[in-house]
Amino acid sequence: MNIQEAIEYVLYLKKYPVNYKREKLDDLFELLTRLRKCEIMNTELNRENV
C-alpha cells in the first residue's frame, strides 16, 4: 500500500462507523497528507537534479 492508497483508506474509514477513535483517524490523515506532500516535493526535486 502506498501513501495515496493509505490516505484513500483513511477517508473510507471516516465515512463509516468504525472501532477506531475519530481523532486518531484525523491525526493519521493529517500525517499521511504531510508525508504525501513530502513525497511529491522529493519527486519534483529529483526531476530537477537529473
C-alpha positions in Angstrom: 0.0 0.0 0.0 1.4 3.4 -1.0 0.8 6.7 0.7 -2.0 7.7 -1.6 -3.8 4.4 -1.1 -3.4 4.8 2.7 -5.0 8.3 2.5 -7.9 6.9 0.5 -8.4 4.1 3.0 -8.5 6.5 5.9 -11.0 8.7 4.1 -13.1 5.5 3.5 -12.9 4.6 7.2 -14.0 8.0 8.2 -17.3 7.6 6.2 -18.4 4.5 8.1 -18.8 3.6 11.8 -15.5 2.0 12.9 -14.0 0.9 16.1 -11.2 3.5 15.8 -11.4 6.8 17.6 -12.3 9.6 15.2 -9.5 11.8 16.5 -6.9 9.0 15.7 -8.2 8.8 12.1 -8.0 12.6 11.8 -4.4 12.5 13.1 -3.5 9.7 10.8 -5.0 11.5 7.8 -3.0 14.7 8.6 0.2 12.7 9.0 -0.3 10.8 5.7 -1.2 14.1 3.9 2.0 15.7 5.1 4.0 12.6 4.1 2.4 12.7 0.6 3.3 16.3 0.2 6.9 15.5 1.1 6.9 12.6 -1.4 5.7 14.9 -4.2 8.3 17.6 -3.4 11.0 15.0 -3.3 9.9 13.7 -6.7 10.0 17.2 -8.1 13.4 17.8 -6.7 14.7 14.6 -8.2 13.5 15.6 -11.6 15.3 18.9 -11.3 18.5 17.2 -10.4 18.5 14.9 -13.4 
